Amino acid sequence: MPTASHSLKIQQLDEEYSKKGFKCKKNFPLFDPQENNFALIDLACFKDGSARAFEIEVTGKQAVKNARDLRRFKGIFKNSKACQLTTDMGLEDCPDFAKR
């Protein structure tokens, strides 16, 4: 069950990217061939051939699986960026989003 801080972080990211013209989907399904089921990405946003994926965790239990899901997302959606955050982190804490 998501915590309030988990849901709030997803809502903040959703609002931020919607303002930038992205269309976002919470609990975006992504097939996991290793487990033969669908993984749910917390938030996926799309705009003009660009994609963004976010996994938010309060604890580290899901971190390894989330990292695998995010790598698969980036492999499927070219020109994408992915980020795994805790509820107290921001986009500046995500190496994939660093200004180059």
Secondary structure, DSSP 8 states (H G I E B T S, - for coil): ---HHHHHHHHHHHHHHHHTT-EEEEEEEEEETTTTEEEEEEEEEEETTEEEEEEEESSSTTHHHHHHHHHHHHHHSSSEEEEEEETT--GGG-GGG---
